[in-house]
Amino acid sequence: MIHLNWKDAPTIKTVKCEHTNAKKYLVSNMLTVGKEYEVKNETDEFYFVVDNSGHVGGYYKEYFA
């Protein structure tokens, strides 16, 4: 269960949120446009970042630059 240690893991990089215009999900509660987030893990489709709640969440890469 490696995901339990992501919050304490070293930051891979930082990414800036470009928009929160989601078609299907409500993202604006957890991401702020213009804010930079620490990437803890990355896949082909998602960034796993420490979001506004202080927890690690997975978000589509389309929200970030």
C-alpha positions in Angstrom: 0.0 0.0 0.0 2.5 2.5 -1.2 -0.1 5.3 -1.5 -0.2 5.6 2.3 3.4 7.0 2.3 3.0 9.5 -0.6 2.3 12.5 1.6 5.6 12.0 3.3 7.5 11.1 0.1 9.9 13.6 -1.5 8.3 15.9 -4.0 9.1 14.9 -7.6 8.3 18.4 -9.1 5.8 21.2 -8.8 3.0 21.9 -11.3 0.8 25.0 -11.6 -3.0 24.6 -11.9 -4.3 26.2 -15.1 -8.0 25.6 -14.8 -10.7 23.7 -12.9 -13.2 23.3 -15.7 -14.0 19.6 -15.2 -16.7 18.0 -17.4 -17.6 15.2 -15.0 -16.2 16.0 -11.5 -16.1 18.9 -9.1 -12.5 19.9 -8.9 -12.7 23.6 -7.9 -13.1 22.6 -4.2 -9.7 20.9 -4.1 -7.6 22.9 -6.6 -7.1 26.6 -7.0 -6.3 28.2 -10.4 -2.8 29.7 -10.4 -1.5 27.8 -7.3 1.5 25.5 -7.5 1.1 22.0 -6.2 3.7 19.4 -5.1 3.7 16.2 -7.2 4.2 13.1 -5.1 3.6 10.5 -7.8 2.8 10.6 -11.6 1.2 8.2 -14.1 0.6 8.6 -17.8 -2.8 10.2 -17.1 -2.7 11.6 -13.6 -0.7 13.7 -11.2 -1.0 12.8 -7.5 -0.6 16.1 -5.7 -1.1 17.5 -2.2 -4.3 19.4 -2.8 -6.1 22.2 -0.8 -7.4 19.6 1.8 -3.8 18.8 2.7 -4.1 15.2 1.5 -2.8 13.5 -1.7 -5.3 13.4 -4.5 -5.1 12.2 -8.1 -6.1 14.6 -10.8 -6.0 14.5 -14.6 -2.9 16.2 -16.1 -5.1 18.5 -18.2 -5.7 20.7 -15.1 -2.0 21.6 -14.8 0.8 23.1 -16.9 
